[in-house]
């Protein structure tokens, strides 16, 4: 029964934030439970992103209910692991294992496929650095990189985030690791599927080149 509970924790992960109240007078329950937590504040180089997050919260923007946006603008508690002007890494509040962390961009994007490539690149460039530290701190020698993209894939907080999950041999964290994999049949269906995917990639690439999306996104993000 332990494995199902741990998998359920992945879906419920970080879904139980402490309701934001007057920061000057937190409730006794909040004070005792999060006595060692500090509100996440952006670095001096990222005050622009902090202000953008706060403006969204104050102007009836849909992201005002976003747990991660509240953490980014300093209105939510979090154990910070790493922070720069583009992204923030925090400990998951309902971890699958010790050291389970979340890497999030400081600007709100609802999912990975809605996140500009330059932002994804900036986040991914920090993964080796952060995961090496997590592995050393937890005594692990491996890690899983996990993105739940979309509701059907288990995404429950619609602000892009990457799970960094340290692993040890025989920890039996994923039940799927013991499932039998299917064999790809080298037949007409597989050929048509590959061709269909290539077709969509070609169409997407043409659209990006026409609209110069990559350059535009990078410029907008760094304003």
C-alpha positions in Angstrom: 0.0 0.0 0.0 3.0 2.3 0.5 3.7 2.7 -3.3 0.1 3.8 -4.1 0.2 6.4 -1.3 3.5 7.7 -2.6 2.2 8.0 -6.1 -0.9 9.8 -4.7 1.5 12.2 -3.0 2.9 13.1 -6.4 -0.5 14.2 -7.6 -1.3 16.0 -4.4 2.2 17.4 -4.2 2.4 21.1 -3.1 -1.5 21.3 -3.2 -1.8 22.2 0.4 -0.3 25.7 0.7 -1.0 27.7 3.8 -3.7 30.3 3.0 -2.2 33.7 2.7 -3.3 35.9 5.5 -2.0 39.2 6.9 1.8 38.6 6.9 2.2 40.8 9.9 -0.1 38.6 12.0 0.0 35.0 10.9 -2.2 32.4 12.7 -0.6 30.4 15.6 -1.0 27.2 13.5 0.9 28.7 10.6 3.6 30.1 12.8 4.3 26.8 14.5 4.2 24.7 11.4 6.3 27.0 9.3 8.5 28.4 12.0 11.7 27.5 10.0 10.4 28.7 6.6 11.0 32.0 5.1 9.0 33.7 2.5 10.7 33.4 -0.9 12.0 36.7 -2.1 13.5 37.3 -5.5 17.1 38.3 -5.8 18.1 41.9 -6.3 18.6 41.1 -10.0 15.1 39.9 -10.5 13.0 42.7 -8.8 11.3 43.2 -12.1 9.9 39.7 -12.1 8.9 40.0 -8.4 7.0 43.2 -9.2 5.3 41.5 -12.2 4.2 38.6 -10.0 2.9 41.0 -7.3 1.0 43.1 -9.9 -0.7 40.0 -11.2 -1.8 39.1 -7.7 -3.2 42.6 -7.0 -5.0 43.2 -10.3 -7.5 40.3 -10.4 -5.2 38.4 -12.8 -6.0 34.7 -13.0 -2.5 33.9 -11.7 -3.4 35.5 -8.4 -4.5 32.0 -7.2 -1.2 30.4 -8.3 0.7 28.9 -5.4 4.0 29.4 -7.1 3.4 33.0 -8.1 2.7 33.7 -4.4 6.0 32.1 -3.4 7.9 34.0 -6.1 6.5 37.4 -5.0 7.3 36.6 -1.3 3.8 35.9 -0.1 4.1 32.2 0.4 6.4 30.1 2.5 9.0 27.9 0.9 12.3 26.2 1.5 14.4 27.7 -1.2 17.2 25.5 -2.7 18.3 27.7 -5.5 17.4 31.1 -7.0 18.5 33.4 -9.7 16.8 36.1 -11.8 15.0 33.6 -14.0 14.0 30.6 -11.9 13.5 29.3 -8.4 14.0 25.8 -7.0 12.2 24.8 -3.8 11.6 21.7 -1.8 8.3 20.0 -2.6 5.9 20.2 0.4 4.7 16.7 -0.2 7.8 14.9 -1.5 8.0 11.4 -3.0 11.3 11.1 -1.2 13.8 13.2 0.7 15.2 16.0 -1.5 12.3 16.0 -4.0 12.4 19.5 -5.4 10.6 21.7 -7.9 12.2 24.0 -10.4 9.9 26.8 -11.5 10.2 29.9 -13.8 9.6 33.3 -12.2 7.1 34.3 -14.9 3.8 32.5 -15.0 3.3 30.0 -17.9 0.5 27.5 -17.5 2.4 24.4 -18.9 5.6 23.4 -20.5 4.3 23.6 -24.0 3.2 27.2 -23.3 6.6 28.2 -22.0 8.9 30.0 -24.4 12.0 27.9 -25.4 14.5 30.5 -24.0 12.8 30.1 -20.6 12.9 26.3 -20.7 16.6 26.5 -21.8 17.4 28.8 -18.8 15.8 26.3 -16.4 17.3 23.2 -17.9 20.8 24.8 -17.8 20.6 24.8 -14.0 19.5 21.1 -13.7 23.0 19.5 -13.5 24.2 22.0 -11.0 21.1 21.7 -8.7 20.7 17.9 -9.0 24.4 17.3 -8.2 23.9 19.3 -5.0 20.7 17.4 -4.2 22.3 14.0 -4.8 25.2 14.9 -2.5 22.9 16.2 0.3 20.7 13.1 0.1 23.3 10.4 -0.5 21.7 9.4 -3.8 23.5 8.6 -7.0 20.6 9.1 -9.5 17.6 11.2 -10.2 14.4 11.4 -12.2 13.5 14.5 -14.1 9.7 14.7 -14.3 7.2 17.1 -16.0 3.4 16.5 -15.6 2.2 18.5 -18.6 -1.6 18.8 -18.8 -4.4 17.4 -16.6 -4.4 14.0 -18.2 -0.7 13.7 -17.3 -1.3 14.6 -13.7 -0.5 18.3 -13.7 -2.4 19.9 -10.9 -0.7 23.3 -10.5 -0.8 25.1 -13.8 2.4 27.0 -13.5 5.3 25.3 -15.3 7.5 23.2 -13.0 10.0 20.4 -13.2 10.3 17.8 -10.6 13.8 16.9 -9.5 13.6 13.5 -7.7 16.7 11.9 -6.2 16.8 8.1 -6.5 18.6 5.2 -4.8 18.9 1.6 -6.0 15.8 -0.5 -5.2 13.8 2.3 -3.7 10.8 1.1 -5.6 9.6 4.6 -6.1 7.8 4.0 -9.4 5.5 1.0 -9.8 5.8 1.5 -13.6 9.5 0.5 -13.4 8.4 -3.1 -12.9 5.8 -3.1 -15.7 6.5 -5.0 -18.9 7.2 -2.6 -21.8 5.5 -3.1 -25.2 7.6 -3.8 -28.2 7.4 -1.4 -31.1 6.1 -3.2 -34.2 8.1 -2.2 -37.2 5.1 -2.1 -39.4 3.0 0.4 -41.5 1.3 1.9 -38.4 4.7 2.8 -36.8 5.9 4.3 -40.1 2.8 6.4 -40.5 3.0 7.6 -36.9 6.6 8.7 -37.3 5.7 10.4 -40.6 2.8 12.2 -38.9 5.0 13.5 -36.1 7.6 14.7 -38.5 4.9 16.5 -40.4 3.7 18.3 -37.3 7.3 19.2 -36.4 7.8 20.7 -39.9 4.7 22.7 -39.7 5.6 24.0 -36.2 9.1 24.9 -37.3 7.8 26.9 -40.3 5.4 28.8 -38.1 8.1 29.7 -35.7 10.4 30.9 -38.4 7.7 33.0 -39.9 6.8 34.6 -36.7 10.3 34.7 -35.2 8.7 33.4 -32.0 11.9 32.4 -30.2 13.4 35.9 -30.5 10.2 37.6 -29.6 9.6 35.4 -26.5 13.2 35.9 -25.3 12.8 39.7 -25.6 9.5 39.8 -23.9 10.7 37.7 -21.0 13.8 39.8 -20.3 12.0 43.1 -20.5 
